Amino acid sequence: MKKLYAISLILLLCSSTFLKAQQAVLKPVDEKITPGMTEVWDPEVKIIQPGEKPGDAPTDAIVLFNGNDVSAEWTDNDGKPSKWVVENGALLSVKGAGVIKSKRKFTNFQLHIEWKTPSEVSGESQGRGNSGVFLQEQYEIQVLDSYNNRTYRNGQAGSLYKQYAPLVNVSRKPGEWQSYDIIYTAPTFNSDTVTYYTPPKVTVLHNGVLVQNNVSLRGPTVYIGVPEYFVKKHGPGSVVLQDHGNPVAYRNIWIREL
């Protein structure tokens, strides 16, 4: 009985000591906090100049297409000169020419790109003004004439193809220029598996309207199947524009590495 009493007394003393120590930690700091204690002055934030008007490239952007030379920044899928053509300052997809990809490879970035589907409407659903912008050669943001054109919701303009439908349909009429502003955070991978450690994340503004809000992708874009089954480790990748057999035009393409 005396032994049990002694143990109980020791536990009580230990508990009291811990409580006092915890109270000491939680005791407010005696020194008065001033505004200056939380102000960070150096280094100064880098200064860049924005474009003269909305959509123009800022001074730290890499211009991938300025309306003139295709070969300066783009190749076909095999690294050869692309058969896409320049017409009236726009880069035009040529049926059968295959994809066009940027020579430079990127990881995290802000991408601005403008596109236009044909003014003469031909076809319906996925057969009407179809193309796509691939990020790191893996993840497609759908380009489509979605103006009065019914199709599956996760395959219309502004969708992360077959993964996320856009929040709204903000498509302009066929033949009118449209814009995507894309913020992309690349995935990271576990060292011993092909699963994501952190998934790729995408934000998209379509014609200035938010249509994808920092969504986490399940895996690379696939036409058939479930995307997470096809995840492969990858590093920096090109921006790829899809040839889907429709004469879709692009212009004013620039990118900022983040």
N, C-alpha and C positions, 0 to 999 in steps of 0.2 A: 504493500500500500504506500509506504514511504517512497519507494522507487517510482511509482506511478505519479505521485505528487511532485517529485523532483523533475520528472520529464515534462509535466504540464507547466511547471514554473519556468523551465528553460524555454519552452515554446512561446509562452506569454512574453518573456523578455525579448526574444528574437523578433516577435511580431511588433512589439512596441518600438524596438530599434529601427525596423524597416519603415514603420509609419513615420517616425521622426525624420528619417533620411529622405523619404518621399516628399514630406512637407517642405524640407529644406530646398529640394530641387525645384518645387513649384513656387517658391517664394519670389515675389516680383523683384525685378532688377531695380536696384536703388537709383542708378543713373538715369536721368531723364532722357528719353529718346527725342532727338530733334529731326526736322525734315532732311537736313543734310546727310544724316547717317545712312539714308537709303537712296541717295542720288549717285548715279554712276556717270562720270564725265568722260572718261577715256577708256578705250580709244573712241574717237568720234565715228559716228555712223557714215559709211561710204556715201558720197554724193554722186548721183547719176542724173541725167536729164531725161525727162519723159518725152514721148513723141509729141509733135506739134498738135496733133488731133487724135482723138480716141482711135485705137487700132494701129497707130504708127509705132514703130519699134523704138524703145528707149535706147540710150547710148551704150548700155552694157549688153545689148542683145546680139546674137549671131543671126544674121539675115540668111535664111536658107533659100529663099527665092524672092527676087526683087522685080520680076517681070521681064528679065532678059535671058540670061544664060542658064540652061538646065545643067550642063555638064560640070559647072563649077562646084556644085554641092550634091549632085544626085547621080545615081547609077541604076542599072537594072539589078535584078536579084543576083546576077552572076558577076557583078562588078564591072560590067561593060556599059558603054553609053546607052542611055535610055532612048526608046522610040517614042516617048511622049513628046508632044510638040508645044511650042509657044505660039499662042494666037492672041493678038491685042493685049499683050502684057500678062496673059494668064497661061498657066500650065494645064494642058488639056490631055486627059487620059485617052489613049488610042486603043481600041478594042483589039485584044490579042497581044498587046505589047508587054503584058505582065506588070508586076508591081514596080514602083519606083521607090528607092530607099536613099536616105541621106548618107553621104560618105562618112560624116562624123557620127560618133556614138555618144549616147548620153545616159545619165543615171537619173538624178532628180532634176526636174525642170518646170518652167512655165513656158507653154507653147501657145502661140497665136497663129491661127490659120483661117483663111477665108475661102469659101467654096460656093459653087453654083451648079445646080442641076439644069438640064436642058429646058429652055422655054417652051419647046414643043413637047407636049406630054405624050409619052409612048409607054405602054405597059401599065401594070398595076402591082400593088403590093411590093415585093422585093425586086421586081423587075423594072422599077421606075426610078432612075437617077441614083443607082446604087454604087457606092464606093465605101471607103473606110479609112480612118486614121489609126495606125497601129503604133502603140507606145512600146519602146524597147523591142520591137518586132514581135510582140507577144499578145498585146491587149488591145482590142479594137473598140474604138468609138465609131458607131455607125454613122455613115453619111447616106442620106436617102431623101428623095422627094416625099416628105410626109405631110404635104399640104393637101388636104382632102383625099388622102390615100390610106385606106385601112390596111393594116398588117398586124402581125403579132407585136404586142406592146414592148417586149424586150428586144425588138429588132428594128424599131423605128429610129428616125433621126434623133441623136442625142443619147441613145442607149449605149450602155456598155454591153456589147452584143451578147444576147442570150444569158445575161446575168442581171442587169439592172435596167428597168425601164426609166425613161426620163421622168422627172417630177411633173413636168408640163410639156405640152407640144407647142413650141413657139416658132414653128417653121414659117418661113416666108414663101411667097408664091414661086412657082417654077420660073427660072430665068433670072431671079433676083439674088444678089450676093448675100451670103450669110456668113456668120463668124462663129468659131469656137475659141474660147480661152480656157486652157487646160492647165491644171496644176497637178503634177504627178510626183508621187513619192515611191521610189523603187522598193521592191521587196528585199528582205535579207533572208538568209537561209541557215538552217541548222547545219553544223559541220559534218554530221554523220548521216543525214537523211536528205531526201529531196522535198521535204515539207518546208513550208515557210516558217521562219522564225517570226518575222513580221510580214504581213501580206502587202501587196502593192495597194496604194490608195490613190483615188482619182476624184478631182473636183472639176466640173465642167460648167461653163457659162455658154449658153447658146443664144446668140444675138443679144448678149448682155444680161440674159436671165439665167439664174441658177437652175440647172437641171440635174446635176449630180453633186451631192453634198458630202465630199470626203468619204466615199464608199470604199469598202475593203473588198478586193476581188478574191474570188475563190480559186482562181487559177487562170492560165492563159486561155484565150478565146478558142473555142472549138465549135464546129458546126454540128457535129453529132457527138452526143455523149455528155458526161458531167465534167466540168473543167478541172476540179481538184484531182481527178485521176491522172492528169497529164502534166502535172507540175514538174519542171526540170530546173535545176540550178542554172542561173545565167547572170551575167554581169551587164555592163553598159551595152546598149543596143541602139540601132538606127530608128529614126522616124520613118515609117513606111506608109505609102499611099497605095490603095488597092485599085487594081484594074478589075472591074466586075462586068465589063462589056458595055458600060454606059459612058457616054462622053461627058464626064463630070470635070469641071474646071476648078483650078486652085490659084490663089494669088496671095501676096503679102504674108509670107510664111517666115516667122522669126521665133527664136527660142532663147530663153535665159536659163543658164545653169544655176541650180540652187545648192 
